[in-house]
Structures are given as structure tokens and as C-alpha cells.
């Protein structure tokens, strides 16, 4: 990421601006400073860390915007306004190749909007689509179906985005997210088919697996009456584990196949077949409907005491059965307000957020948490913790 190193920094009162970039306020924690910044329609923080003769200035990872150009422009403006004797730099301003909004890769917020206004007759979801052969095949064969691909590996998303564009497929959306988080964003009884083909087995770290007892419960909730969850794997132990997770559910009809032929296969599957390796299919059908999640929640704070929080704050983690809260750090603004850095939510996909607390109010800075059951529980417990901080 772009950054520069300076020997010294000028003491200029904020707010200040240069070349269309605004620096609004600073918040301090030891030798680290966050600078609330606006550039090219984006809001984020720059991080200034170090002491005299060695200040490193870069973008804060937690608030980093999608536009790399905004970060580059902000760093260049900060350098011109504040830096004395720059030692090294990597801040060249150039338009990012991916600065324009993608036609296929969308955010979690956009997913919720798309699903609320979905005009397709059916919805298929594929978790971990890799090279995209199966996902693209389903999109071509089912033009009346919305195909949602979820993949944590960004290069795979970019590759499939390119292939979808070449093939002029309009019924595909891609998410560069952890599927275990996305499941919480899907409405109950909304998915016709849920695919999980050749997931990483994680034999020595099963907590990292996609499939778990909680995943099975969520799969049943989101899949329509008579819809299916379909695992395809070369790993016998993972297949057996998946069967066990879904067997614990009520009204689950499970079919098991060995070395079943499919019209489309991945390059890895082709290799395993040449090596005479067995391929297992586990297909789970569900009957009946599930209740909708009650997710009418605003993520707002009430009745927080700024001075009490500043006096008692300390780094602390609390774990609950299905979520956690980690109070990481507190920064103090010039006017005495506080900026808290926190992590919370699901163990599988935690949220990282800033909370700005002033004498008048408290709010999430930049972005509210995703509307998931784990985040709602975490927010409520977090608010209680901040009201009576015994840290």
C-alpha cells in the first residue's frame, strides 16, 4: 500500500485542506495518530506512527476505501502540508485498474439490496468457486436463475469476473467474502441450490472449515422447500463429517454418491480422476419452510458516559457461545472525544469497527456492522460493557 516516511512533521491546526483533500481531526494513542480524512468522495483515516526522525504515514487498514487513488491523493496532500524532509515514499498518483465499480463483484450491502429486488425465478449459491467452471456452467444453463458466487480468494473473483464479461453473462454476482458470513445475510427459504465443491479439508484445523453444525443449521434455514445443499469432495473424512452435521438436523433427506459423472468438472477434479482418486457427492434435501430471522435493528448507542469510558478503558476480550467482543484501543481527540477500536461478532468472520464517542452521542464511524444475528448480540453486549466498564 502507498506510504511515505518523514523525519519531522509540521504542527498545523486542523481542519486543513490541500488539493481537494480535507484533514478534519486527529486522534492520539501513544505514538500512533489517526487523521480523519476526506478525498474523492471517500472517508477514511491516515495513520501517522513513530517519533521524530522517523514518522511513517500510511492508510489505516480498518477504514481503507475501495478507491486506491483516494489514498494516494490523501498521502500526497498530507506530505505537502505536514512533512519535513521525506526519507522514502511510494505515493505516486495513478488511477487504479479497479477504481470503477465492478459489474460483478459486489459488497455485502449491495447483496442485500440485490436480493430484496431480485427478479430471477431461482437463486443458486456456490461457495468457493475457484476457477469458476461450475459457476459459469450453471449461469449459462440457467439464464432465469441468479447465480451467486462466494470466494475468499480475490484473484479467483477477478478471473471469473473477466470470464463472465467475455461470455456476456448477466445473471452472476460475486462476493469476495467468507461464506460463513454471507449465509447470515441470506433470507430464509430463498435459495434453490447451494453448492460447495471441493472445499479445503482443513484436516488439522477444523474450525476453519466451511461446514460445521452451525453451517448446517443456516443451510437448512436459507434453502427453499425441496431445495438442496450439494457437497462434492475428494476427501472422504470431510464428506463423512458433512454427513454427520446434516444428519443431526430434522427432516433432512441425504443422498450419497461415489464417482458420479457431472457435465462440468474443475481442473483439479480432472487431475484427481486421472489419478484414480475417488470423488464423493453428498446431497441434502430439505422439506418445509423456516422462520425468517428477526433482524430489525439499528446499531445505535444510548446513554454512554464519555469520561467514564476514558477513565476505565483497557484492552479486553470477552467470549460468548456464538460471538465475542474485543476492546482493542482508545484514541483521544483534541476536543476530548474518544475513538474506540473494537472487534466483535462471529468467530468465523469478525467485524472491525471504530466507535466515536462525544459528550453528545456515540456512533459507528465510517460504517455500521453487518446486520447478522451474531453482530446484533455483540452490539447489545458491547453497549452494556461500555455503560459499566469494569475492564
N, C-alpha and C positions, 0 to 999 in steps of 0.2 A: 504493500500500500504506500501511497505517497507520504513523504515526511521530510523534515529538514532538521538540522542540528545547528544551534546558535550559541555563541559564547555568552551573550548577555541579551536581556530584553528591556525595552523602554517601559517606563511606568506611565501608561496613558489611561486616562479615566474613561470608563465605559458608560453608556454605549458609544461605539465608534464605528465608522464605516470606511470602506475603500473599494473602489471599482465594483460597486454593486453588491458587495458583501457586508453584512452587518454583524457586529460582535456586540451582544446585548448585555451579558453579565458574566461574572466569573464565580466559581465555587471552589473552595480550597479544602484539601485533605492532606496534611503534611506537606511533602514536596511535590504533590500532584495537584494540578489545577484543571478544571473543566471550563471551557469557554463556550457558552451558548451562542450558536452561530446560525445565520440565515444566508443561503446562497442559492440562486437559480430555483427558487420556489421550494427549497428543501430546508428543514430544520434539523440540526444535529449539534453535537459537541466536538470541539477540538480538545485534545489532551496536551497539556504542557507539563512535562515531568523533568525533574533534575534540579541542579543548583547552578550558581554562577560558573561560567566557563564550559558548561555542558547541559544545555536545555534541549530536550527532544520534543518536537512538536509534530503531532500526527492526528488522525481522526480517531475518535472513540469508537471502538468496535460495537458497543451496545446500541448506539444511536446512528450508526453509519447509514447514509442514504443510498438508494439504488443508483443514483447518478454519480459516477466517479468524477465526472467533470466538476460537480459542485464541490467535492472535497478538494480537488486540485486548485480550483479558483480560490477557495477559502484559505488554503495554506499559503498560496502566493500573496493574497491580501494581508494575511497576518504577518508574513515575512516582511512585506514592505512597510507596514505600520509599526511593528514592535521589535523586529530582530536587529541586533547589533553584531556584526562580524559573523556571517554564516559560515560554518565549518564544512558542512556537506548538505546536499539536497537531492531530492527526487520528486519534484513537484511540477514537472512540465505539463502545461495545459493542453490536452488534446481530447477530442470528442471520443467517448467510449464507444466501442463497437456495439455494445448492448445498451446504450443510453436510451434508445427508443423503446417504448413499451412493446413487449413481445406479443405476437398474435396467439401464442400457445401457452407459454409459461406464465402462470398467474399466481397471485398471492392467496393466502388463506382467506382474507377478507373478500377478495374477488370471487373465490369459490362459493362462499355463502351467497353472494349476490346472484351468481350464475344459477345456482341450484334453486333459488327462490323464484326465478323467472325462466326455468327450463321448459323448452317447448318440445323436447325429444320424448318419444314414446317410452324408451327404455334408457337405463343408465348401467353401464358396465364400469367396474373399477379394477385396475391392475396395479398391484403393489410390486415395486422393484422390477420395472420393465426392461432394464438393461439396454441391449441394442435396439429394442423396440419391434422386433419381428412380429411377435404375437400381438402386440398392441395395434400396430399398423394393419395387420391382417384383419383383426376384429373391426377396425374402423372402416375398412374397405368393404367387408362382407355385411356390415350392419349400418347402412347410411342413416337409418332412422333412430340410431342409438347414440347417446353421448358417451364417449369413451374417456374416462378419467385415468390418467397415468400418474403414479406417485413414485418418486425416485429420489433418494438422498444424494446420489452422485451427480453433481451438476453437469459434467461433460456429457453424461448419457442423456440428460434433458436437452442439451443444446443439439446433440446429434439427432435425436428423434424429432425435435422441432424443425430442423432442417429437412429431414426426410418427409415429414408431414406437409411442409410447404411445397416441396418438389412434387408430391403426389396430389396436391391441392385438396387435402382432406380438411374439411371444416368442422367435423364432429369430434375433435380431440382437444382436450385441455390437459396441461401438465403441471404438476406441483413438485417443486424441489424441496420436499419436506419429509419428515419422519411419518410414516403411515400410521403409527400408533396415535399420533396427534390428530391426523386428518379424520380418523374414524369418529372422533368426538364431534366433528363438525358436520357429519352426515346426518340427515334426518332419518328418523325411524321409518322402516318399511319403504325405503326409497330406491334400493339397489337391486337390480335383477341378477347380476352375476358378479362375484368378487373373486378375482384371480390372484394367486400367489404362486408364481412359477420359479422354481429353483432358488429359493432363498438361501442366504448364507447360513449354514447349520449352527455356527457358534457353539460347537461341542463343549468347549471349556468355559463358556460364558453365556449360559442360557438366558440370563436376564436381558441380553441384547437381541434375543430372537423376536421376530415379528409375532409369531404365535405364542400365546400364553393363555391361561384360563380367562383373564380379563379380555383379551382379544376375542376369544370365542364368544363371550357374552355380548361384546359390541358387534361382532359379525351377525349374530342372530338378531340383534336389535335393528340394524340398518337394512338387512336383506328382506325383500318382499316375501309375501306368502308364496310358497313353492319356488322361491329363488334359491341360488346355490353359492356356496363357497367352494373353490376348486384349487387344491394344492397339487402341484406337480414337482416331484423332487427325486434326486438320485440318492438321497440319504435315507436309509431305512430307519435309523433311530429317530430322525426328525419326523418322518412320516408316522411312526408309531406314537410319538409324543403328541402330534397333532390330533390323531385319532382319540387319544386319551382325553385331551382338552375338550373336544367336541362331544365325546360320549357322555361327559358329565352334564350336558345340557338336556333339558326336557324337549321332547318332540323333535329330535334331530335324527334324520334318516341318512345313514352313512354308506356310501358305496366305495369299494376299494378295487383298484385295477393294477396290474403289473405289466409293464412293457406295452401299454396301449398306444396305438398309432394315432397321431394327430396330423392334420393337414399342414401345420406350420410348426417349425422347431427352431430353437436357438442354435447358434454356432457351437456352444458348449455341449448342448444335448447331442448334436451330430457327432461330436468328438467322443462322448461317452458311449454312444451306440456303437461306434466303430470299435471301441474297447470292450464291447460286450458287457457294459455296465447296466444294471437293472434300473428302470425308471418306474416310480410309483405315483399313482394318482389317488387322491383322497377327495371325494366329492360329497359335501354335506348339504342336504336339502332341509329347508325349514318350512313348517306349515303353521298358519295362524298369523296374527299381527302382534306387534309390540307397542307398548305405550310410548308416546312422544316424551322426550326429555323436557323438563321444565327449566328453560334457560332464559327466562325473563329477568335480567339482572343488569345493573347499570355500572358496576365497578366504581362506586363513589365512596368517599370518606366523610365521616361526620364526627365532630367533637374531639379532634386531636389537639393536644397541648404541645405547641412548638417547643417551649422552653423545657418542659419535662422530658421530651424526646431527646433534645440536645444534651441534657444533663445525664441521661441514663443509657444512651445508645452504646451498644457494643456488638461485636461480631458474634452471631449465634445462629445455630441451625436447630430446628425442631422437625422431627419426622412423625407423620401420622400414617394410618394404614394405607392410604392411596395417594398421598401427596406430602409435600414438605414445604418449609419456609426457611430461607437463609437470609438473614440481615447481614449484608456484606460490608457496607461502608457508608459513612456520612460525610457530606461536603457542606461547608458553611458559606453562604453568600455574603456579600458586603453589607446588605441590609439586615443580616441576622437570620434570614430564612435558611431552611435546611433542604438538602437534596440527598435522598436516600437511594442507595443502590441495593436492589434486592433480587433474589431468585426464588421462585416458588412454582407450585403446580405439580404436574405429573412427574414421577421419577424418570419416565421414558423420554419426556420432551418438556423440560422446564422452561418457564418464562424468565426473561431477564429484563427488568424494568427500572426506571428511575421514578421516584415519587418526590414531587416538590411540595414542601410544607412551609406555608407562610403563617402569619398571625391570623389571617382571614380564612384560609382554606387549605385543603390538601388535594392533590390530583396527580394522576399518572402523566408524566411528561413524555411528549412525542407520540405515544400510542398506548391505548388500553390493552389489557390482556385479551387473549382469545376467549370466546365465550364457550368454555368447556366446564363440565361438572367439577373436575379437579381444581380448575382455576377459581371457580366460584367459592368452593370450600376454602381454598387457600387465602383468598382475599378476605373472607369473613374472619378467619383466624388471625390473619395479619393485622387487620383493623383492631381486633381485641388486644393483640400484643402491643400495638403502638399506643393504645389507650392506657395500659397499665404496664409499662416497660419495666420488667424485672430481669434485666439482662446481665 
